Amino acid sequence: MIRRFHLILLRSLALFCAAASARAQTDVWIDTDPSIGLTGRDADDGFALVQAMRSPQIRIRGISTSWGNASGPQTFAIAREIAARFGGDIGITEAKIFAGANAATDLGQPTAATTALATALRERRLTYIALGPLTNLATLLQREPALRDRLERVVFLGGRRPGERFRIGPWNPYVFHDANFEKDPAAAAVVLAVGVPLTFVPFGATLDCTITPADLNAIGRSSPGGAWLQQRARLWLRLWRWLFGVDGGPLFDSVAVLAVTNPELTQSAVCIPRIEPTRKPPRLVLEPTSEAKGARVVTGTRPNAKATILRRLEGSTAEINSASPSAN
């Protein structure tokens, strides 16, 4: 009798904890341009999607794609494949992937992505994680400005601190560009103008989180899904090491996801974003400020950030999300 009572008590406690976890989850929309597996293209966006799907702190309400790291059709196909392989346990099927802009000239043109995002925002407030150009979000805000207040926050992988040059390694002469901003500065201007709460994740803030060959091998051994990630990221990692002389490939997009799922593992400050349109190409500069109000800028990561990302990539989706409700 006592044992049965204990079992009932434990089950009730588990249900209570699961319900508390569900209440604590942040509803998010992810906009991305994944190119993992394409020769000469980045793999970190693929890692970030898997990481997000395995993060119980968030509930993914939809994923939209755009051109950026690759063409629109390519990023859409890759996102659908990732959903098919990793999203089933949390209700993220291929049907929850929506194709968006194919170029900066699509700004203002409705797509499946903007239509689906509008529907999701009418249902609930969302945190928007932008891992590619801001074309899809800017189009929504142009066409349906009233939905601006339904955005809890926009987290954008882009921008730079004053004087920041995007270089890796002390002897590497190559200067990277602020890709997500520079591919569509007009879209960024739209988003800045409407005054939604913003968090920026610039290039330099992500460089402490790199994936090494040993890390990639551990991911590959973890599960069939991990082996899929390893196979498609192997060449990307070799290119980073050969071309730039670094030990690992930066997990740019993963830090942006971490800023939402585990903000305590990032460092941040207040900034005032401004676009310098006279420069070629234009620059999105994140000026530090002592004002209490303003946008946030991630300035770096804390010691356990990389370990947390790797645990998400190595873990079983079912194990990590066992207490998480379906995204449906």
C-alpha positions as CSV (number, residue, x, y, z in Angstrom):
1,M,0.0,0.0,0.0
2,I,2.8,2.4,1.0
3,R,4.8,1.5,-2.1
4,R,1.7,2.2,-4.3
5,F,1.3,5.5,-2.6
6,H,4.9,6.4,-3.3
7,L,4.5,5.5,-7.0
8,I,1.4,7.7,-7.3
9,L,3.3,10.5,-5.6
10,L,6.3,10.2,-7.9
11,R,4.1,10.1,-11.0
12,S,2.2,13.2,-9.8
13,L,5.5,15.0,-9.2
14,A,6.8,14.1,-12.6
15,L,3.6,15.4,-14.2
16,F,3.9,18.6,-12.2
17,C,7.5,19.1,-13.2
18,A,6.7,18.5,-16.9
19,A,3.8,21.0,-16.7
20,A,6.2,23.6,-15.0
21,S,8.7,23.0,-17.8
22,A,6.1,23.5,-20.5
23,R,5.0,26.8,-18.8
24,A,8.7,28.0,-18.7
25,Q,9.3,27.3,-22.4
26,T,9.8,30.2,-24.8
27,D,7.9,30.1,-28.0
28,V,10.2,30.7,-30.9
29,W,10.3,31.0,-34.6
30,I,13.6,30.2,-36.4
31,D,14.5,31.8,-39.7
32,T,17.6,30.2,-41.2
33,D,19.7,29.6,-44.3
34,P,21.2,26.2,-43.7
35,S,23.9,24.9,-46.0
36,I,25.3,21.9,-44.1
37,G,26.6,19.3,-46.5
38,L,27.2,21.6,-49.4
39,T,30.8,21.8,-50.6
40,G,32.5,25.0,-49.5
41,R,29.5,26.2,-47.4
42,D,29.1,26.5,-43.6
43,A,27.8,23.7,-41.4
44,D,27.1,25.7,-38.2
45,D,23.5,26.6,-39.3
46,G,22.7,22.8,-39.4
47,F,24.2,22.4,-36.0
48,A,22.1,25.3,-34.7
49,L,18.9,23.8,-35.9
50,V,19.6,20.4,-34.3
51,Q,20.7,22.2,-31.1
52,A,17.4,24.1,-31.1
53,M,15.3,21.0,-31.6
54,R,17.1,19.4,-28.6
55,S,16.7,22.4,-26.3
56,P,13.8,21.9,-23.8
57,Q,13.8,25.6,-22.9
58,I,12.1,26.5,-26.2
59,R,9.1,25.4,-28.2
60,I,9.6,25.8,-31.9
61,R,6.4,27.1,-33.6
62,G,7.8,27.1,-37.1
63,I,11.0,27.4,-39.2
64,S,11.4,29.6,-42.2
65,T,14.2,29.6,-44.8
66,S,15.8,32.1,-47.0
67,W,18.7,32.4,-49.4
68,G,22.0,33.3,-47.8
69,N,24.6,30.6,-47.3
70,A,23.1,28.9,-50.3
71,S,20.1,29.4,-52.7
72,G,16.6,29.5,-51.4
73,P,15.7,26.0,-52.8
74,Q,18.8,24.5,-51.3
75,T,18.3,25.9,-47.8
76,F,14.6,24.9,-47.9
77,A,15.6,21.3,-48.9
78,I,18.2,21.1,-46.2
79,A,15.9,22.4,-43.5
80,R,13.3,19.9,-44.4
81,E,15.8,17.0,-44.2
82,I,16.9,18.2,-40.8
83,A,13.3,18.3,-39.6
84,A,12.7,14.8,-41.0
85,R,15.7,13.4,-39.2
86,F,15.6,15.3,-35.9
87,G,12.3,17.0,-35.4
88,G,9.7,14.3,-35.1
89,D,9.8,13.9,-31.3
90,I,8.9,17.5,-30.8
91,G,6.4,17.8,-33.6
92,I,8.7,19.6,-36.1
93,T,7.9,17.8,-39.4
94,E,8.7,18.8,-42.9
95,A,5.3,20.5,-43.0
96,K,6.5,23.1,-40.4
97,I,9.3,24.3,-42.7
98,F,8.3,27.3,-44.8
99,A,10.2,28.7,-47.9
100,G,10.9,32.4,-47.9
101,A,12.9,34.9,-49.8
102,N,15.2,33.9,-52.6
103,A,17.0,37.3,-52.9
104,A,17.1,40.8,-51.4
105,T,14.8,41.9,-54.2
106,D,12.1,39.7,-52.6
107,L,11.7,42.3,-49.8
108,G,8.1,43.1,-49.5
109,Q,6.9,40.1,-51.5
110,P,4.7,37.6,-49.6
111,T,5.9,34.0,-49.4
112,A,4.9,30.8,-47.6
113,A,7.3,31.9,-44.8
114,T,5.7,35.3,-44.2
115,T,2.2,33.9,-44.4
116,A,2.9,31.1,-41.8
117,L,4.8,33.6,-39.5
118,A,1.8,35.9,-39.6
119,T,-0.5,33.1,-38.6
120,A,1.8,32.0,-35.8
121,L,2.1,35.6,-34.4
122,R,-1.7,36.0,-34.3
123,E,-1.9,32.9,-32.2
124,R,0.8,33.8,-29.6
125,R,3.8,36.1,-29.0
126,L,7.1,34.8,-30.3
127,T,10.8,35.2,-30.0
128,Y,12.2,35.4,-33.5
129,I,15.7,33.9,-34.0
130,A,17.2,35.2,-37.2
131,L,20.2,33.1,-38.4
132,G,20.2,34.5,-42.0
133,P,19.3,37.8,-43.8
134,L,16.3,39.7,-42.3
135,T,14.3,39.7,-45.5
136,N,11.4,37.4,-44.3
137,L,10.9,39.3,-41.1
138,A,11.1,42.8,-42.8
139,T,8.6,41.7,-45.4
140,L,6.1,40.7,-42.6
141,L,6.6,44.0,-40.8
142,Q,6.1,46.0,-44.0
143,R,2.9,44.1,-44.9
144,E,1.4,43.6,-41.5
145,P,2.9,46.3,-39.1
146,A,0.3,45.6,-36.4
147,L,2.0,42.2,-35.8
148,R,5.1,44.1,-34.5
149,D,3.8,44.0,-31.0
150,R,3.5,40.2,-31.2
151,L,7.3,39.9,-31.3
152,E,8.7,39.3,-27.9
153,R,12.2,39.8,-29.1
154,V,14.3,39.4,-32.3
155,V,17.7,37.8,-31.9
156,F,19.8,38.5,-35.0
157,L,23.1,36.9,-35.9
158,G,24.7,40.1,-37.2
159,G,26.1,43.5,-36.5
160,R,29.5,44.6,-35.3
161,R,31.0,46.5,-32.4
162,P,32.8,49.8,-33.2
163,G,36.1,49.2,-34.9
164,E,35.5,45.4,-35.1
165,R,37.1,43.7,-38.1
166,F,36.0,40.2,-38.8
167,R,39.3,38.3,-38.8
168,I,40.3,34.9,-37.5
169,G,43.8,34.1,-36.3
170,P,46.7,36.5,-35.9
171,W,48.3,35.9,-39.3
172,N,45.2,35.4,-41.5
173,P,44.8,38.4,-43.9
174,Y,41.2,37.4,-44.9
175,V,38.5,39.8,-43.6
176,F,35.0,38.2,-43.3
177,H,32.0,40.2,-44.1
178,D,28.9,40.7,-41.9
179,A,27.0,38.3,-44.2
180,N,23.5,38.3,-42.7
181,F,23.4,42.1,-42.6
182,E,25.2,42.9,-45.9
183,K,23.1,40.5,-48.0
184,D,20.0,42.7,-47.3
185,P,20.8,46.0,-45.5
186,A,17.4,47.4,-46.5
187,A,15.6,44.6,-44.6
188,A,17.7,45.3,-41.5
189,A,16.8,49.0,-41.8
190,V,13.1,48.0,-41.8
191,V,13.5,45.9,-38.6
192,L,15.4,48.6,-36.8
193,A,12.9,51.3,-37.7
194,V,9.9,49.5,-36.2
195,G,11.4,49.4,-32.7
196,V,11.0,45.7,-31.8
197,P,13.2,44.5,-28.9
198,L,16.5,43.4,-30.3
199,T,19.5,41.2,-29.4
200,F,22.5,41.1,-31.7
201,V,25.0,38.4,-31.8
202,P,28.1,39.7,-33.7
203,F,30.9,37.7,-35.2
204,G,33.5,38.3,-32.5
205,A,31.2,37.2,-29.7
206,T,31.0,33.6,-31.1
207,L,34.7,32.8,-31.6
208,D,35.2,31.1,-28.3
209,C,32.8,28.4,-29.4
210,T,34.5,26.2,-32.0
211,I,34.0,22.6,-32.9
212,T,37.2,20.5,-33.2
213,P,37.9,17.2,-34.9
214,A,37.6,15.5,-31.6
215,D,34.3,17.1,-30.9
216,L,33.0,16.2,-34.3
217,N,34.1,12.6,-33.8
218,A,32.2,12.4,-30.5
219,I,29.1,13.7,-32.2
220,G,29.5,11.1,-34.9
221,R,29.7,8.3,-32.3
222,S,26.7,9.5,-30.3
223,S,23.8,8.3,-32.6
224,P,22.8,7.8,-36.2
225,G,21.8,11.4,-36.3
226,G,25.2,12.4,-34.9
227,A,26.9,10.3,-37.7
228,W,24.8,12.2,-40.2
229,L,26.0,15.5,-38.8
230,Q,29.6,14.4,-38.8
231,Q,29.6,13.1,-42.3
232,R,28.1,16.4,-43.6
233,A,30.4,18.7,-41.6
234,R,33.7,16.9,-42.0
235,L,34.8,18.8,-45.1
236,W,33.6,22.2,-43.7
237,L,35.8,21.6,-40.6
238,R,38.8,20.7,-42.7
239,L,38.4,23.8,-44.8
240,W,38.4,26.0,-41.7
241,R,41.6,24.4,-40.5
242,W,43.4,24.4,-43.9
243,L,42.4,27.9,-45.0
244,F,42.5,29.8,-41.8
245,G,44.9,27.9,-39.6
246,V,42.5,27.4,-36.6
247,D,41.8,24.4,-34.5
248,G,38.1,24.3,-35.1
249,G,35.1,25.7,-36.9
250,P,33.2,28.5,-35.2
251,L,29.6,27.8,-34.1
252,F,28.3,31.2,-35.1
253,D,24.6,30.3,-35.3
254,S,24.7,28.0,-32.3
255,V,25.6,31.0,-30.0
256,A,22.5,32.9,-31.3
257,V,20.3,29.9,-30.3
258,L,22.1,29.7,-26.9
259,A,21.3,33.4,-26.3
260,V,17.7,32.3,-26.2
261,T,17.8,28.8,-24.6
262,N,20.6,29.6,-22.1
263,P,21.2,33.3,-21.8
264,E,23.0,32.8,-18.5
265,L,25.8,31.2,-20.6
266,T,26.3,34.4,-22.6
267,Q,27.7,37.8,-21.7
268,S,25.8,40.9,-23.0
269,A,25.6,44.6,-22.8
270,V,23.3,47.4,-23.9
271,C,23.9,49.0,-27.3
272,I,22.4,51.4,-29.8
273,P,22.4,49.9,-33.3
274,R,22.9,52.2,-36.3
275,I,23.5,51.6,-40.0
276,E,26.3,53.4,-41.7
277,P,24.9,53.6,-45.3
278,T,27.8,55.7,-46.8
279,R,30.3,52.9,-46.4
280,K,30.7,50.3,-49.1
281,P,29.4,47.9,-48.1
282,P,27.1,49.5,-45.4
283,R,27.8,48.6,-41.8
284,L,25.5,47.8,-38.9
285,V,27.4,49.2,-35.9
286,L,26.4,48.4,-32.3
287,E,27.4,51.4,-30.2
288,P,27.8,50.7,-26.5
289,T,25.7,52.9,-24.2
290,S,25.2,53.5,-20.5
291,E,21.5,53.9,-21.1
292,A,19.3,51.4,-19.3
293,K,17.1,51.1,-22.4
294,G,18.4,49.9,-25.7
295,A,19.1,46.8,-27.7
296,R,21.2,44.0,-26.3
297,V,24.5,42.8,-27.8
298,V,26.1,39.5,-26.9
299,T,29.7,40.2,-26.1
300,G,31.0,36.7,-25.4
301,T,30.2,33.3,-24.0
302,R,30.8,31.8,-20.6
303,P,32.9,28.7,-19.9
304,N,30.2,26.1,-20.1
305,A,28.6,27.4,-23.3
306,K,30.4,25.1,-25.7
307,A,29.9,22.1,-23.5
308,T,26.1,22.8,-23.5
309,I,26.0,23.1,-27.3
310,L,27.9,19.8,-27.7
311,R,25.6,18.0,-25.3
312,R,22.7,19.1,-27.4
313,L,24.4,17.8,-30.6
314,E,25.5,14.5,-29.0
315,G,22.3,13.7,-27.2
316,S,19.2,11.7,-28.3
317,T,16.3,14.0,-29.2
318,A,13.9,11.7,-27.3
319,E,16.1,11.9,-24.2
320,I,16.5,15.6,-24.2
321,N,12.9,16.5,-25.0
322,S,11.1,13.7,-23.1
323,A,9.4,16.3,-20.9
324,S,8.7,18.7,-23.7
325,P,5.2,19.0,-25.2
326,S,4.7,18.7,-28.9
327,A,5.0,21.9,-31.0
328,N,1.6,21.2,-32.6
